[in-house]
Amino acid sequence: MKKLNLENFRKNKRLLKRFFPYLKKHRVMMYIDLFCASLTTAGEIVLPLIVRRITNAGVASDGSLTLKLIIETVLLYLLMRVIDALANYYMATQGHFMGTKIETDMRNDLFSHLQNLSFSYYDNTKIGQLMSRLTSDLFDITEFAHHMPEEILITLIKIVACFAIFASMNIWLALIVFAAMPFMFIFTKKSRVKMKEAFKESRFRVGEINAQAEDSLLGIRVVKSFANEDIERKKFADNAHIYYDVKTKSYRYMGKFHTTVRLFDGVMYIISVGVGAFFMSRGLTTAGDFTASLLMVTTLVGSVRRLIEFSEQFNRGITGIDRFSEVMDVAAEAGSDGSGKDMTDVRGDIEFRDVSFKYEGTDKYVFEHLDLTVESGKTVAVVGPSGAGKTTICNLIPRFYMYTSGEIFLDGNDINTLSLRSLRNAIGVVQQDVYLFSGSVRDNICYGKTDATDEEIKEAARLAGADEFISELADGYDTYIGERGIKLSGGQKQRISIARVFLKNPPVLILDEATSSLDNESERLVQQSLDELAKGRTTLVIAHRLTTIKNADKILVLTEDGVVEQGTHKELIEKGGVYSELYSLYTI
């Protein structure tokens, strides 16, 4: 148990160290907030002293409780309450503004870091979980950032001030009351630890609900086509029930926590009443001191209870920071920080030298010792059976994945020495699975060049064979196309993606089965656009439909044994090998 507590302490210390730079960025607001917290604390501490003074004056026989004393005391306290109200207003507004700014800074940093993570990370991570970390996980940061320094300072001031005042009245009463305080922390410790664990688990479960809902809603057309709505409802209900169990467990620990705190509140009050009354009966304390001590205990117990109850908020906040840090600690793609050489005037010579690749967490190689050359301005097609690694080749050139061994060169430069931005700016990719963003046609085309003019956008669409159908849409280029371009046909979406690449105008082009999911008419139109796009560029084509690559300058046949054949369509047909067999199967 001691080892576990030490590990938790070290982990919390590390997480707070991760958080403090965000707090430091807004330290001026924090310092003013802490000053205001000091003022509100002073107002609470002064009241027992005022009551003590008036009570002692009232029971004295010398008539010291005068109207002047009463008026001065009342006016002084009213002034302090006005100051307290203004200070509290600042804490309630500007303090929360500070927390919101910190939450926003952390959310922006998290999203920025997600942009720099590799494909491998997203292969193994649910988007719903990431959405949860971006949103709900950081909600409690606002309260945590605002209240953590406040609660620590307020409690520290009250404990020190209360002890000093207690000691000045009766040192033995002070020692007895303060001796009971540590037991409150001890008896609530287990509940606080369990609450923290439950909060983290509930955050994970929220992420699972988000992931399952996203998966179901994005695939709603498949769900409905198979009439499997009940299956999806059950999957969602199961996740929701697990979340319910986790939440009820956290509330059970929370109930134990608050019950223990309330119990010790009563214990400390009765200790103060009993011991104080005993001392007063023996003439060891005055009526004013006894009354003031009761109010002081109220202040002291309230501050300790606030600090202990803040541990619930602390656990929520530290859980959010923990899940934030888990993502931030994932290594970004090499070169995503802008390091590496920037390329200019790219010709497009590509060379693979003895390249091998396997995915993270597996021992099986997709391919080994691959040698491949694509000359500048030439079109090279790669064909072969599924699983031979054709698409993987496409992903290695722009460094979407890091190859396991070997070297890849672009214009004689090892791609690992190039900056990612410069490397990827030189490459245009058209894939089978087209992704269009929610927005207009114009928004999606100009994604290839964000500062493009209307003339450039229309010219790119014309070259892609998309201008005609776009002009016929209700709002032309400003037509809203729905989430993932759902309002467009497959061929229309593909031509918009090609227009996007035309606008980018890269010297290297990768076509990864760009027409395999289209009907014959759409394939013909898109293929015309692709042929136009490939002119004057180094083009690497991955294709299942072998009729689309007959005019390639070179065709490579890739199998599990590597490149087993290469040549033109005519040469490979005459050879009568693997390619000829694949082509005959395709044309049957």
Helices and strands as residue ranges (DSSP letters): H 2-25, H 27-59, H 67-115, H 119-123, H 127-134, H 136-139, H 141-169, H 171-218, H 220-225, H 229-281, H 287-328, E 350-357, E 367-374, E 379-383, H 390-396, E 405-410, E 413-414, G 415-417, H 420-425, E 427-431, H 441-445, G 446-448, H 454-463, H 467-471, G 476-478, G 483-485, H 490-504, E 508-512, H 520-534, E 538-542, G 546-549, E 554-559, E 562-567, H 569-575, H 578-587
